[in-house]
Amino acid sequence: MTADLPRVSVQDVLNCSFPVWYPTFEKHSFKSVILKLTDDVVQYLRSDKFYLPTGANEAMDEMRRLNTESSDDEDHWSDEDADNDTTNKISFPEFEQQIKNVLEQYDAVFPKLNWSSPKDARWMISDSRLKCMNLADIFLLLKSSDFITHDICEPFKFCYDDTDNLLSTIQYVLVLRKWSALQPSKEFRCFVKNHRIIAISQRDSENYYEFIEPVADQIITNIVEFFNTHIQNKFPSSDYVVDIYRKDSNKLYIIDFNPWGPMTDSLLFDWPDILTLSLQNNNEKPEFRYVSSQNGIKPNSYTQYAVPKDIADISRERDFNKLADVLSTCQTHFYETTAHSDFYTQYRPTYPPDVINRILNYLSLKYTICDDDLAIDIDCGTGQINKNNTRSNINYKVLISNDIPHVDSSLTLSISGHVVHWFDLPPFCCRYRDKKFHIPLSSIDFIRIFKCLNIFDDEYELDLSIDTFIF
């Protein structure tokens, strides 16, 4: 944690868990049902393999049948492959029935876990507002979301007092909130320091709403009065973030609580700005930031999770056979035109720049790095994707291996993020181990391989190869 970011404790994160705060503030929030996740459901969500429980598949099949009956398109897709696929059958009968009971009660729900909702996976279902009407919608979102993965794998990532055994102590829950068509223009994020609101941000920072500016002072007054009456000194942490929905001047509701720290989006502020505000004792009212013109719109924070529109449209049709055919066609014709390189750069997932930064920082602390030392990122395709990860001192080029400029013994670092499954690992790793590359290895002799998503049948052999030759 750097000096210009707030310190976060495990307890502060736990206080923001939905089943912790909701009983206290239920009267001032939206109707919700909390379902405990059993260990087998948690393990299913943690698994890298993508498949749906039996009940969700049945719901998807029913929607596909209805879509087929109502469609004029005679190009029907065969379900034979799906019917014959028995490799990943899983079912949670009691849990699935609990969800169905809530859906019967509410008709539609908004899902989330203890802390996060799967907004990053909103392209997976037909209603991008996360309006779920069946089991398939809910499980598709949960299994596709990095936000959900964060909840169940590393909720205390930014906590200074995290310990190894904390994760096993969490009772995970699925929260099904009664669907309400909230207007994003009326959602506001409030930053609370020492039990006092010091800053308010328009929550939908991707749009300009003309009506906000003329009533900005009234919005501040309404939010502060609601906070002072119903929230202040009732939430256990002294520093936190609370999202409030202002339906009108007399009707305000709590949407959620979030930790005071970098895991929470600061929206139209930066965390250093917020920390500066927290040190000022003479603030008569919170600083309110909103998009005041079309030019002030903040880029979509979920762009990195987006997929091509055609693929998203097919996924909403719930026809995975059709989706598989389209992806196969895309793969077959991927390199037939020069346009593929831009497509590749825009849509291919990549590991975060922090991964490279951490490795380079580790090397710089442990070893003396010379100016002519060379780092290579081994990847597939044309390489444009990695330009997004380059820093100011990195000269980006697309070259074949034999044309890489280097001096003897200059290879300091070699990493691979996505293409391990293409390697003939034994000879590849042996060449590193025995220093037989045409680019001589330096004395550091550092190699790091990141596994791909576990979508291959020979994953065990892949793991074994990496363990044998690398570690």
Buried (B, 14 or more C-beta within 10 A) or exposed (E): EEEEBBBBBBEBBBBBBBBBBBEBBEEBBBEBBBBEBEEEBBEBBEEEBEBBBBBBBBBBBEBBEEBBEEEEEEEEBEBEEBEEEEEEEBBBEEBBEBBBEBBEEBEBBBBBBBBBBBBBBBBBBEEBBBBBBBBBBBBBBBBBBBBBBBBBEEBBEBBEEBEEEBBEEBEBBBBBBBBBEBEBBBBBBBBBBEBBBBBBBBBBBBEBBEEBEEEBEEBBEBBBEBBEEBBBEEBBBEBBBBBBBBEEEEEBBBBBBBBBBBBBBBBBBEBBBBBEBBEEEEBEEBBBBBBBEEEEEBEEEBEEBBEBEEBBBBBBBBBBBBBBBBEEEBEEEEEEEEEBBEBBBEEEEBBEEEBBEEBBEEBEEEBEBEEEBBBBBBBEBBBBBBEEBEEEEEEEEEEEEEEBEBEEBBBBBBBBBBBBBEBEBEEBBEEBEEEEBEBEBBEBEBBEBEBBEEEBEEBEEBEEBBEEBEE
